Amino acid sequence: MKKILLFIALFLGMGLSLQAQTYPMNVSSGTISVGCSSGTNNVVYTNSVNVTWNVDILQEKRVKIEYNINTEASYDKVTVYSIDASGAAIQLFSKSGRQTGISYSDFPTGKIRVVFITDGSVSCGPSYPYTGFDISFSADDKHAYSPKGLIIGDSNHQYIFSSSWAPNDPPMVFIAPRDVVASAWDWSKQIIIKNDGSLLTSAGNFGVGVSNTNLPENSESWNRVAEIRGSTDSKFIVTTNSITSGLWSHNSGFYGAPAGGFTGTASNHPFSFVTNKVNRMTILANGNVGINTANAPVQNIYKLTVNGDIQVGLYRGDQNVPTGYANKIDFGAFENTDPIWIARYNSGPDASELRVNLGDGLDNKDRFVIGITRWDTGQWNESFSVLGSGDAEVAGTLRAKDIKVCLTQGCDFVFAEDYPLMKLNDLSDFIKTNRHLPEVAPAAQMEADGINLSEMQAKLLQKIEELTLYVIQQDKAIENLQKKNEELESRINNR
């Protein structure tokens, strides 16, 4: 709450703007100071500061920069830029926390830029450890660019080779062209060669195999371009004492790759793709690929290992989804032409199917099989299979809340007047002889061949209906016997 009240007071009482502010400082030397209660150009070390000072010492010299910084580390930063002859700003350093030191601008333009940005939680004042910063600037008379050097060229095209030394830095060689119109060396286009072999340039493109009339390709106007050009092939190689990786272009193809561009390693090492300094994908030397496997090493037994979810195809937010097949995963084989794939099928809006294709014949050679591989023996055991004809086989028990069996024919024909119902005596003789009901397979045949559930249900219903007719017959016979018994009893009683 204290910080919020302080912010409101500063915003309303002092009229400070939260937008970026810029101030010129055209003096040969000076100091930019920002503290908890006062500062250069009335800039105070407080919340949400974004201020820029454009410094010009009015001399074509490098700028000496002495700094004493005491700000909240990582959040409230002081950034200093060197300004080249074209006016471009190249970051020299960006510091926060408690730091002191001396630095020098990169170009003899006499110009630097100082930027101070804070976040929204500044703690500055007697009760806090942060005090702000001081940036002092002046001309670097002791370590300026040497005005002497080797000049080559004619009156229209001149280049200077000169040397310069900076404090605690090794000697360097500077190569710069002459701006004929301005009659001065154009240090914004300089090339710097350090004694450690480093080659630096602040502007321009880079080309190998190009010419003055055939410059590096930049038809799209990229800010910087580097090109290695060959007539039929070229390569860019990065090596250590044991690893070779690079980027290749080849008109005919190379390393088994087709004609075009390719990248990777030429040594027996993996090749990784990194974003934000984190490994996202690795290709092993044997060709196996791991995606998002930085903390789970790629296994040599799999060609593709993915640590995360996989999406095949893109979702659309509208209802204009075309019907038919969408994305497909195909499992091909060199010698087997049977098509095996998994695909999404859109039969209409909000109506989708997952189709699994298992071949191209109805001869039951192509099957969809679910099973397990035993951990101890490695033996494959089938649990469930679907044949091309539509038949299914289950090795264990099939459990369901409801099963609907389609019948090809009902059994009401049993109740027809001309139905040949077997007499009970004949039925008794058949059972004694065959040990099973007529038209029902014996137990041994059922155990060997199984049963057709549809046919068995129909046959059982037929037998139940036959049994119903037998019961009706028996009921009529009993009823006739009862009548005859009652007549006999009546005659006896009336004697």
C-alpha positions in Angstrom: 0.0 0.0 0.0 2.9 2.3 0.8 4.3 1.8 -2.7 0.9 2.5 -4.3 0.4 5.7 -2.4 3.9 6.9 -3.3 3.2 6.1 -7.0 -0.1 8.0 -6.9 1.5 11.0 -5.3 4.3 11.1 -7.9 1.8 10.7 -10.7 -0.7 13.4 -9.6 1.5 15.7 -7.6 4.6 15.9 -9.7 3.0 15.3 -13.1 5.3 12.5 -14.1 4.4 10.6 -17.3 4.6 6.8 -17.5 5.4 7.1 -21.2 9.0 6.9 -22.5 10.8 10.3 -22.1 13.9 11.3 -24.1 16.4 14.1 -23.2 19.3 15.4 -25.3 22.7 16.0 -23.6 25.0 17.9 -26.0 28.0 18.6 -23.8 31.7 17.6 -23.9 31.4 15.8 -20.6 28.9 15.4 -17.8 27.1 13.0 -15.5 23.6 11.4 -15.6 22.4 10.8 -12.0 19.2 9.2 -10.8 18.4 8.8 -7.1 15.5 8.1 -4.8 14.5 11.8 -4.4 16.2 13.7 -7.3 18.0 13.1 -10.6 19.0 14.5 -14.0 16.1 16.1 -15.8 14.0 15.6 -12.6 14.0 11.8 -13.2 13.5 10.0 -9.9 14.2 6.3 -9.2 10.6 5.2 -8.8 8.0 2.9 -10.4 7.6 2.4 -14.1 10.4 4.7 -15.3 11.3 4.6 -19.0 13.8 7.4 -19.8 16.4 7.9 -22.6 19.3 10.3 -22.7 21.0 10.9 -26.1 24.5 12.0 -25.4 26.7 13.9 -27.9 30.2 15.1 -26.7 30.4 17.1 -30.0 33.7 15.4 -31.0 34.5 12.6 -33.3 36.0 10.4 -30.6 35.1 7.4 -28.6 33.2 8.1 -25.4 34.6 7.1 -22.0 31.8 5.8 -19.7 32.2 5.5 -15.9 29.3 3.9 -14.1 28.2 3.3 -10.5 25.0 1.4 -10.4 22.9 0.3 -7.4 19.5 -0.9 -8.6 17.2 -3.8 -8.1 18.9 -6.7 -9.8 17.4 -8.1 -13.0 14.4 -5.7 -12.9 15.7 -2.1 -13.0 18.3 -1.9 -15.8 20.6 0.8 -17.1 21.5 0.1 -20.8 24.1 2.0 -22.7 24.4 1.9 -26.6 27.1 3.0 -28.9 25.9 5.1 -31.9 27.6 4.5 -35.2 28.0 7.0 -38.1 24.6 6.0 -39.5 22.8 6.7 -36.3 22.2 3.0 -35.5 22.4 2.0 -31.8 24.4 -1.1 -30.9 24.1 -2.2 -27.3 27.3 -1.8 -25.3 26.1 -3.1 -21.9 23.0 -3.6 -19.8 23.5 -3.7 -16.0 21.5 -3.9 -12.8 22.2 -4.7 -9.2 25.4 -3.2 -7.6 28.1 -2.7 -10.3 30.9 -0.2 -11.0 33.4 0.1 -13.8 34.6 1.9 -17.0 33.7 1.2 -20.6 34.2 2.8 -24.0 31.9 3.3 -26.9 32.7 1.3 -30.1 32.7 4.1 -32.6 34.5 7.5 -32.8 31.2 9.4 -33.3 31.1 11.0 -29.9 27.6 9.7 -29.3 26.1 7.2 -26.9 22.6 6.5 -25.6 21.6 5.8 -22.0 18.3 4.1 -21.2 16.9 3.6 -17.7 13.8 1.3 -17.3 12.2 0.2 -14.0 9.4 -2.2 -13.1 6.4 -1.5 -11.0 7.8 -2.6 -7.6 10.7 -0.2 -6.9 12.1 -0.1 -3.3 14.2 3.0 -3.0 15.0 5.2 -0.1 16.6 5.2 3.4 14.9 2.0 4.4 15.9 0.1 1.2 19.3 -1.0 -0.2 18.9 0.6 -3.7 20.1 4.2 -4.4 20.0 4.6 -8.2 23.0 5.2 -10.5 25.6 7.7 -11.8 26.8 7.6 -15.4 29.7 9.9 -16.2 30.8 10.5 -19.8 33.7 12.3 -21.5 35.9 12.1 -24.6 38.3 9.2 -24.8 41.4 11.2 -25.7 43.8 8.5 -24.6 42.4 5.6 -26.7 40.9 7.3 -29.7 41.0 5.7 -33.2 44.3 6.3 -34.8 43.9 8.8 -37.7 46.8 7.2 -39.5 46.9 4.1 -41.6 47.3 2.5 -44.9 45.0 4.1 -47.5 44.3 2.3 -50.8 42.1 3.1 -53.8 41.4 6.0 -56.0 39.6 9.4 -55.4 36.2 7.7 -55.7 36.9 4.5 -53.8 39.2 4.6 -50.8 39.7 2.3 -47.8 41.8 2.9 -44.7 43.6 0.1 -42.7 44.3 1.6 -39.2 45.1 0.3 -35.7 43.8 1.2 -32.3 44.3 0.1 -28.7 41.6 0.2 -26.0 42.4 -0.3 -22.3 43.0 -3.9 -21.4 42.1 -5.0 -24.9 44.4 -6.6 -27.4 45.4 -4.7 -30.6 42.9 -4.5 -33.4 42.9 -3.6 -37.0 40.1 -1.5 -38.5 39.1 -1.4 -42.2 36.7 1.3 -43.2 35.6 2.9 -46.5 35.7 6.6 -47.2 32.4 8.6 -47.5 33.4 10.8 -50.5 30.4 13.1 -50.1 31.1 13.7 -46.4 34.9 13.6 -46.9 35.3 11.3 -43.9 35.8 7.7 -43.0 32.5 5.8 -42.7 33.2 3.9 -39.4 29.6 2.5 -39.5 30.8 0.1 -42.2 34.0 -0.8 -40.6 35.5 -4.3 -40.4 37.5 -5.1 -37.2 40.1 -7.8 -37.0 41.2 -8.7 -33.5 44.5 -10.4 -32.7 42.7 -13.5 -31.5 41.5 -14.0 -35.1 37.9 -12.6 -34.5 36.4 -10.8 -37.5 33.7 -8.2 -36.6 31.6 -5.9 -38.7 28.8 -3.5 -37.7 27.1 -3.3 -41.1 26.8 -5.0 -44.4 26.2 -8.5 -45.7 28.6 -11.4 -45.9 29.3 -13.5 -49.0 31.7 -16.3 -50.0 31.7 -17.2 -53.7 30.0 -13.9 -54.6 31.2 -11.0 -56.7 30.8 -7.3 -56.9 28.2 -7.7 -59.6 26.5 -10.7 -58.0 26.1 -9.8 -54.4 24.5 -12.0 -51.7 20.9 -12.6 -52.5 18.6 -10.2 -50.6 15.6 -9.6 -52.8 13.4 -9.6 -49.7 15.5 -6.8 -48.0 16.5 -8.7 -44.9 18.5 -6.6 -42.4 21.6 -8.9 -42.7 22.5 -11.7 -45.1 25.2 -14.3 -45.1 25.6 -16.4 -48.3 28.0 -19.2 -49.2 27.6 -19.8 -53.0 28.7 -22.6 -55.2 27.9 -23.5 -58.7 26.6 -27.0 -58.0 27.0 -27.4 -54.2 28.2 -25.6 -51.1 28.4 -26.2 -47.4 28.8 -24.4 -44.1 30.7 -26.5 -41.5 30.9 -26.1 -37.7 33.4 -28.4 -36.0 35.1 -29.3 -32.7 38.1 -31.7 -32.4 35.6 -34.6 -32.7 32.2 -33.3 -34.0 31.4 -32.0 -37.4 28.0 -30.5 -38.2 26.8 -28.2 -40.9 24.4 -27.0 -43.6 24.6 -28.3 -47.1 23.1 -27.5 -50.5 23.6 -29.9 -53.4 22.2 -30.0 -56.9 22.4 -33.8 -57.1 22.0 -34.8 -53.5 24.6 -36.2 -51.1 24.9 -38.6 -48.1 21.8 -40.3 -49.5 19.7 -37.1 -49.3 17.9 -36.0 -52.4 18.9 -32.8 -54.3 18.2 -29.8 -52.2 19.2 -28.5 -48.8 20.0 -30.6 -45.7 21.5 -30.1 -42.3 23.0 -32.3 -39.6 26.2 -34.0 -38.6 28.9 -35.5 -40.8 30.5 -37.3 -37.8 29.0 -40.1 -35.8 27.1 -37.8 -33.4 23.4 -36.8 -32.7 21.9 -33.6 -34.1 19.5 -31.6 -31.9 17.1 -28.7 -32.5 17.0 -26.2 -29.7 14.6 -23.3 -28.9 15.0 -20.9 -25.9 18.2 -22.8 -25.0 16.2 -26.0 -24.4 16.6 -29.2 -26.5 13.3 -29.9 -28.3 14.2 -32.7 -30.8 17.2 -34.9 -31.2 18.1 -37.2 -34.1 20.6 -39.9 -33.1 23.4 -41.0 -35.3 21.4 -44.2 -36.2 18.4 -42.1 -37.3 16.2 -42.5 -34.3 14.3 -39.4 -33.4 13.3 -38.1 -30.0 10.9 -35.1 -29.5 10.7 -33.3 -26.2 13.0 -36.0 -24.7 15.5 -33.7 -23.0 14.9 -35.4 -19.6 14.1 -38.8 -21.1 16.9 -40.1 -23.4 16.0 -41.4 -26.8 15.9 -45.2 -26.9 17.8 -47.0 -29.6 15.0 -49.5 -30.3 12.5 -46.9 -31.5 12.6 -44.8 -34.7 10.4 -42.1 -33.1 10.0 -41.3 -29.4 7.6 -38.5 -28.4 7.3 -37.2 -24.8 4.0 -35.5 -25.0 0.7 -35.5 -26.8 0.4 -35.9 -30.6 -2.2 -34.2 -32.8 -2.8 -35.4 -36.4 -4.5 -32.6 -38.4 -6.0 -29.3 -37.3 -9.4 -28.6 -35.6 -11.7 -26.1 -37.3 -14.1 -23.9 -35.4 -16.8 -23.8 -38.1 -19.4 -26.3 -39.2 -18.2 -26.3 -42.8 -16.2 -29.5 -42.4 -16.0 -31.5 -45.6 -17.4 -35.1 -45.3 -15.1 -38.0 -46.1 -11.6 -39.0 -44.9 -9.5 -36.5 -43.1 -6.0 -37.3 -41.8 -4.6 -40.8 -42.0 -1.8 -42.8 -40.4 -0.7 -45.5 -42.9 1.4 -48.6 -41.9 3.2 -49.7 -45.1 5.3 -52.7 -45.8 7.8 -53.4 -48.6 6.6 -56.8 -49.6 3.0 -56.7 -48.4 0.5 -54.6 -50.3 -2.4 -55.0 -47.9 -3.4 -51.5 -46.9 -3.4 -51.0 -43.1 -4.2 -47.6 -41.8 -6.1 -45.6 -39.1 -8.1 -42.6 -40.3 -10.6 -40.0 -39.2 -13.9 -40.1 -41.3 -16.3 -37.2 -41.2 -19.8 -38.4 -42.0 -21.4 -35.0 -41.3 -21.3 -32.0 -38.9 -20.5 -33.3 -35.4 -20.6 -36.8 -36.8 -17.2 -38.5 -36.8 -15.8 -42.0 -37.1 -12.4 -43.6 -36.4 -11.9 -46.1 -39.1 -9.3 -48.9 -39.0 -8.6 -50.6 -42.3 -7.0 -54.1 -42.1 -6.4 -55.2 -45.6 -8.4 -55.6 -48.8 -9.9 -59.1 -48.8 -12.8 -61.0 -47.2 -11.0 -64.3 -46.9 -10.3 -63.9 -43.2 -6.5 -63.7 -43.8 -6.6 -60.0 -42.8 -7.4 -59.6 -39.1 -7.5 -57.0 -36.4 -6.0 -58.6 -33.3 -5.6 -57.5 -29.7 -3.4 -59.5 -27.4 -0.5 -59.4 -25.0 3.2 -60.4 -25.1 4.2 -62.3 -22.0 6.9 -60.5 -20.1 8.6 -63.8 -19.1 8.6 -65.8 -22.4 8.0 -63.1 -25.0 5.1 -65.2 -26.4 2.3 -63.5 -28.2 -1.2 -64.4 -26.9 -4.3 -63.3 -28.8 -7.2 -62.0 -26.7 -9.6 -60.5 -29.3 -9.7 -60.5 -33.1 -11.9 -59.3 -35.9 -11.8 -61.0 -39.2 -12.3 -59.5 -42.7 -15.6 -61.1 -43.0 -16.9 -59.4 -39.9 -16.6 -62.4 -37.6 -15.0 -61.7 -34.1 -13.2 -64.1 -31.8 -12.8 -63.6 -28.1 -10.4 -65.8 -26.1 -12.0 -65.1 -22.8 -15.4 -64.0 -21.4 -17.5 -61.3 -23.1 -19.3 -59.1 -20.6 -22.0 -56.6 -21.6 -25.0 -55.0 -20.1 -27.0 -56.0 -23.1 -26.5 -58.0 -26.3 -28.8 -57.8 -29.3 -28.8 -60.8 -31.6 -30.2 -60.4 -35.1 -32.3 -63.4 -36.3 -32.7 -64.3 -39.9 -36.0 -66.2 -39.2 -38.5 -66.4 -36.3 -40.1 -69.7 -35.1 -43.8 -69.0 -35.2 -44.1 -71.6 -37.9 -44.3 -74.1 -35.1 -47.9 -73.0 -34.4 -49.0 -73.6 -38.0 -51.8 -76.2 -38.5 -49.7 -78.4 -40.7 -46.5 -78.2 -38.5 -45.2 -81.8 -38.2 -44.9 -82.0 -34.4 -43.1 -85.2 -33.5 -45.2 -87.6 -31.3 -44.0 -87.9 -27.7 -43.3 -91.6 -28.2 -41.2 -90.9 -31.2 -39.4 -88.1 -29.3 -38.7 -90.4 -26.4 -37.3 -93.1 -28.7 -35.1 -90.4 -30.5 -33.7 -89.1 -27.1 -33.0 -92.7 -25.9 -31.1 -93.4 -29.1 -29.2 -90.1 -29.8 -29.0 -88.6 -26.3 -29.9 -85.1 -27.6 -33.0 -83.3 -28.9 -33.9 -83.5 -32.6 -32.4 -80.7 -34.8 -30.0 -79.8 -32.0 -26.3 -80.6 -32.4 -24.9 -83.1 -29.9 -22.6 -81.8 -27.1 -19.5 -83.1 -28.7 -20.1 -81.1 -31.9 -20.9 -78.0 -29.9 -17.6 -78.3 -27.9 -15.6 -78.8 -31.1 -17.3 -76.3 -33.4 -19.0 -73.9 -31.0 -22.5 -72.6 -31.6 -24.1 -69.9 -33.7 -25.8 -67.8 -31.1 -28.4 -66.6 -33.5 -29.3 -70.1 -34.7 -29.2 -71.5 -31.2 -31.5 -68.9 -29.8 -33.9 -69.6 -32.7 -33.7 -73.3 -32.2 -34.2 -73.0 -28.4 -37.3 -70.9 -29.1 -38.5 -73.5 -31.5 -38.1 -76.2 -28.9 -39.9 -74.0 -26.3 -42.8 -73.5 -28.7 -42.9 -77.3 -29.4 -42.8 -77.9 -25.6 -45.7 -75.4 -25.4 -47.7 -77.5 -27.9 -46.9 -80.7 -25.9 -48.1 -79.1 -22.7 -51.4 -78.0 -24.4 -51.8 -81.6 -25.7 -51.2 -83.0 -22.3 -53.6 -80.5 -20.7 -56.3 -81.6 -23.1 -55.6 -85.2 -22.4 -55.8 -84.6 -18.6 -59.0 -82.7 -19.0 -60.6 -85.6 -21.0 -59.4 -88.0 -18.3 -61.0 -85.9 -15.6 -64.3 -85.8 -17.4 -64.3 -89.5 -17.9 -63.4 -90.0 -14.2 -66.3 -87.7 -13.1 -68.8 -89.7 -15.3 -67.6 -93.0 -13.7 -68.0 -91.6 -10.2 -71.5 -90.4 -11.1 -72.6 -93.8 -12.3 -71.2 -95.5 -9.3 -72.9 -93.1 -6.9 -76.3 -93.5 -8.7 -76.6 -97.2 -8.4 
